[in-house]
Amino acid sequence: MIDLQRIFFDPWSQNAEVYGWILLMACLVSVSCALLGCFLLLRRMALLGDAVSHAVLPGIVLAYLWAGNLGSHLALWVGAVSAGVFCSLLIETIRRTSRIKEDAAL
């Protein structure tokens, strides 16, 4: 039998201050992602968010390999942002210079 009390409630009763900050950060991230997602959806660019979010991962991996550790948050952030911007620019370049539509370029 699964002990739901132990799984769902016990972690929150210990270290309430730490979990409070985690919850606050999760709420802030979800609000910002919801606003950006609605903006992209209204501009008919909903798939761009998916493409950029998947393109960010190789940027983080390359930044990790370059920095050598996970402690360098600035390097990981720069790698993620540069990969996301590069992906967006590449998609836009493909769309503008060829007859390929945006959804196919993604």
Backbone as CSV, one residue per row, in Angstrom:
resi,resn,N_x,N_y,N_z,CA_x,CA_y,CA_z,C_x,C_y,C_z
1,MET,0.838,-1.169,0.000,0.000,0.000,0.000,0.891,1.242,0.000
2,ILE,0.502,2.226,-0.751,1.268,3.464,-0.846,0.847,4.399,0.281
3,ASP,1.841,4.918,0.987,1.582,5.833,2.091,1.564,7.264,1.537
4,LEU,0.386,7.769,1.237,0.253,9.092,0.644,0.679,10.197,1.606
5,GLN,0.477,9.988,2.879,0.897,10.975,3.874,2.403,11.190,3.797
6,ARG,3.152,10.107,3.719,4.613,10.200,3.681,5.095,10.814,2.369
7,ILE,4.411,10.519,1.290,4.860,11.004,-0.015,4.530,12.484,-0.225
8,PHE,3.295,12.891,0.096,2.850,14.231,-0.262,2.986,15.275,0.846
9,PHE,2.887,14.880,2.099,2.841,15.883,3.155,4.102,15.953,4.015
10,ASP,4.771,14.849,4.235,5.945,14.857,5.100,7.101,15.716,4.569
11,PRO,7.402,15.697,3.266,8.504,16.563,2.818,8.230,18.046,3.051
12,TRP,6.975,18.461,3.013,6.649,19.871,3.199,6.687,20.277,4.668
13,SER,6.529,19.324,5.555,6.571,19.665,6.975,8.014,19.850,7.466
14,GLN,8.964,19.271,6.772,10.370,19.452,7.105,10.952,20.522,6.176
15,ASN,11.791,21.366,6.680,12.427,22.418,5.878,11.394,23.279,5.154
16,ALA,10.427,23.786,5.887,9.343,24.565,5.285,9.876,25.824,4.611
17,GLU,10.941,26.408,5.143,11.482,27.620,4.539,12.048,27.348,3.154
18,VAL,12.767,26.256,3.006,13.351,25.908,1.712,12.259,25.601,0.705
19,TYR,11.273,24.822,1.102,10.198,24.477,0.182,9.322,25.678,-0.141
20,GLY,9.248,26.630,0.757,8.510,27.858,0.469,9.150,28.639,-0.667
21,TRP,10.481,28.737,-0.647,11.176,29.412,-1.735,11.021,28.657,-3.048
22,ILE,11.029,27.329,-2.964,10.846,26.523,-4.176,9.463,26.757,-4.756
23,LEU,8.446,26.800,-3.907,7.085,27.058,-4.378,6.957,28.458,-4.974
24,LEU,7.567,29.436,-4.336,7.525,30.795,-4.860,8.178,30.865,-6.238
25,MET,9.325,30.233,-6.395,10.010,30.232,-7.679,9.184,29.506,-8.737
26,ALA,8.556,28.403,-8.375,7.712,27.670,-9.319,6.531,28.524,-9.764
27,CYS,5.945,29.278,-8.856,4.826,30.148,-9.220,5.275,31.269,-10.145
28,LEU,6.422,31.875,-9.859,6.924,32.949,-10.718,7.272,32.445,-12.116
29,VAL,7.883,31.273,-12.190,8.230,30.703,-13.495,6.973,30.347,-14.276
30,SER,5.986,29.786,-13.607,4.767,29.400,-14.320,3.998,30.612,-14.830
31,VAL,3.996,31.698,-14.070,3.320,32.918,-14.537,4.044,33.505,-15.745
32,SER,5.369,33.572,-15.682,6.109,34.135,-16.816,5.995,33.254,-18.056
33,CYS,6.010,31.953,-17.879,5.851,31.057,-19.027,4.443,31.147,-19.615
34,ALA,3.445,31.313,-18.765,2.073,31.443,-19.252,1.908,32.728,-20.057
35,LEU,2.488,33.834,-19.582,2.394,35.090,-20.329,3.094,34.985,-21.684
36,LEU,4.291,34.434,-21.690,5.025,34.276,-22.942,4.309,33.309,-23.881
37,GLY,3.765,32.231,-23.339,3.038,31.266,-24.155,1.801,31.865,-24.795
38,CYS,1.058,32.669,-24.055,-0.121,33.343,-24.621,0.282,34.317,-25.715
39,PHE,1.374,35.050,-25.495,1.863,35.982,-26.510,2.232,35.247,-27.796
40,LEU,2.962,34.152,-27.674,3.356,33.393,-28.861,2.156,32.760,-29.546
41,LEU,1.187,32.329,-28.780,-0.008,31.731,-29.362,-0.815,32.761,-30.141
42,LEU,-0.946,33.957,-29.603,-1.686,35.011,-30.299,-0.981,35.470,-31.569
43,ARG,0.333,35.369,-31.599,1.085,35.738,-32.801,1.248,34.566,-33.757
44,ARG,0.571,33.467,-33.468,0.631,32.231,-34.281,2.056,31.694,-34.381
45,MET,2.768,31.755,-33.273,4.139,31.263,-33.213,4.302,30.267,-32.072
46,ALA,3.263,29.487,-31.801,3.275,28.599,-30.642,4.369,27.537,-30.731
47,LEU,4.665,27.074,-31.920,5.685,26.032,-32.062,7.097,26.578,-31.859
48,LEU,7.264,27.893,-31.992,8.579,28.478,-31.787,9.049,28.280,-30.354
49,GLY,8.137,28.386,-29.406,8.503,28.155,-28.013,8.996,26.748,-27.774
50,ASP,8.353,25.768,-28.402,8.801,24.383,-28.277,10.177,24.190,-28.906
51,ALA,10.371,24.773,-30.076,11.653,24.605,-30.759,12.788,25.238,-29.964
52,VAL,12.558,26.423,-29.440,13.612,27.102,-28.682,13.892,26.362,-27.373
53,SER,12.841,25.867,-26.729,13.066,25.154,-25.472,13.861,23.870,-25.689
54,HIS,13.697,23.242,-26.831,14.491,22.051,-27.121,15.897,22.424,-27.586
55,ALA,16.043,23.581,-28.218,17.368,23.998,-28.693,18.248,24.498,-27.567
56,VAL,17.669,24.877,-26.454,18.436,25.395,-25.328,19.282,24.294,-24.687
57,LEU,18.804,23.076,-24.696,19.520,21.979,-24.040,20.926,21.761,-24.593
58,PRO,21.126,21.697,-25.918,22.514,21.562,-26.393,23.400,22.735,-25.991
59,GLY,22.819,23.930,-25.900,23.595,25.077,-25.448,24.058,24.919,-24.018
60,ILE,23.189,24.381,-23.162,23.567,24.135,-21.772,24.649,23.059,-21.696
61,VAL,24.505,22.025,-22.503,25.494,20.938,-22.495,26.854,21.443,-22.964
62,LEU,26.870,22.226,-24.042,28.144,22.761,-24.528,28.768,23.716,-23.517
63,ALA,27.957,24.515,-22.854,28.480,25.410,-21.828,29.035,24.627,-20.648
64,TYR,28.377,23.532,-20.296,28.887,22.681,-19.212,30.231,22.067,-19.603
65,LEU,30.327,21.577,-20.825,31.592,20.988,-21.269,32.696,22.038,-21.319
66,TRP,32.354,23.266,-21.681,33.339,24.328,-21.730,33.748,24.782,-20.330
67,ALA,32.757,24.946,-19.426,33.046,25.434,-18.071,33.642,24.337,-17.187
68,GLY,33.215,23.111,-17.380,33.769,22.006,-16.614,33.024,21.659,-15.345
69,ASN,32.053,22.478,-14.927,31.279,22.139,-13.729,29.921,22.825,-13.779
70,LEU,29.031,22.390,-12.927,27.690,22.966,-12.869,27.642,24.215,-11.999
71,GLY,28.714,24.539,-11.318,28.739,25.699,-10.437,28.796,27.013,-11.185
72,SER,29.157,26.979,-12.433,29.258,28.197,-13.230,27.898,28.502,-13.859
73,HIS,27.032,29.130,-13.074,25.673,29.399,-13.545,25.662,30.402,-14.693
74,LEU,26.562,31.355,-14.666,26.609,32.348,-15.731,26.956,31.701,-17.069
75,ALA,27.899,30.773,-17.065,28.273,30.087,-18.303,27.103,29.264,-18.835
76,LEU,26.386,28.580,-17.948,25.233,27.797,-18.388,24.137,28.695,-18.938
77,TRP,23.931,29.841,-18.304,22.916,30.776,-18.770,23.286,31.344,-20.135
78,VAL,24.545,31.717,-20.305,25.000,32.255,-21.583,24.874,31.198,-22.676
79,GLY,25.210,29.956,-22.372,25.065,28.883,-23.348,23.615,28.667,-23.746
80,ALA,22.713,28.702,-22.775,21.294,28.506,-23.065,20.733,29.648,-23.900
81,VAL,21.067,30.871,-23.521,20.546,32.032,-24.254,21.102,32.076,-25.670
82,SER,22.386,31.823,-25.815,22.982,31.876,-27.155,22.418,30.784,-28.060
83,ALA,22.176,29.601,-27.522,21.584,28.536,-28.332,20.146,28.880,-28.716
84,GLY,19.383,29.465,-27.801,18.011,29.851,-28.103,17.939,30.939,-29.155
85,VAL,18.804,31.948,-29.039,18.820,33.038,-30.025,19.289,32.516,-31.376
86,PHE,20.308,31.668,-31.379,20.793,31.085,-32.627,19.702,30.269,-33.306
87,CYS,18.957,29.495,-32.544,17.867,28.695,-33.102,16.793,29.596,-33.719
88,SER,16.422,30.656,-33.022,15.409,31.574,-33.534,15.871,32.248,-34.822
89,LEU,17.124,32.696,-34.829,17.653,33.337,-36.031,17.740,32.368,-37.199
90,LEU,18.134,31.143,-36.937,18.237,30.149,-37.993,16.854,29.808,-38.569
91,ILE,15.871,29.673,-37.722,14.512,29.392,-38.193,14.002,30.546,-39.045
92,GLU,14.229,31.763,-38.596,13.766,32.936,-39.347,14.507,33.070,-40.671
93,THR,15.800,32.771,-40.683,16.569,32.825,-41.926,16.076,31.792,-42.925
94,ILE,15.818,30.593,-42.462,15.303,29.541,-43.346,13.942,29.936,-43.900
95,ARG,13.110,30.509,-43.060,11.768,30.874,-43.492,11.798,32.005,-44.522
96,ARG,12.681,32.975,-44.329,12.715,34.138,-45.227,13.447,33.872,-46.533
97,THR,14.455,33.023,-46.524,15.274,32.835,-47.722,14.848,31.647,-48.575
98,SER,13.872,30.912,-48.138,13.411,29.771,-48.929,11.890,29.782,-49.004
99,ARG,11.347,28.836,-49.728,9.911,28.742,-49.854,9.299,27.894,-48.746
100,ILE,10.125,27.506,-47.791,9.649,26.663,-46.674,8.840,27.522,-45.720
101,LYS,7.695,27.018,-45.318,6.867,27.744,-44.349,7.467,27.620,-42.959
102,GLU,6.947,28.460,-42.052,7.534,28.525,-40.708,7.392,27.219,-39.945
103,ASP,6.251,26.552,-40.052,6.064,25.311,-39.290,7.000,24.210,-39.783
104,ALA,7.318,24.205,-41.062,8.271,23.226,-41.585,9.690,23.588,-41.200
105,ALA,9.996,24.872,-41.106,11.337,25.306,-40.699,11.625,24.962,-39.262
106,LEU,10.581,24.920,-38.441,10.781,24.580,-37.043,11.211,23.141,-36.907
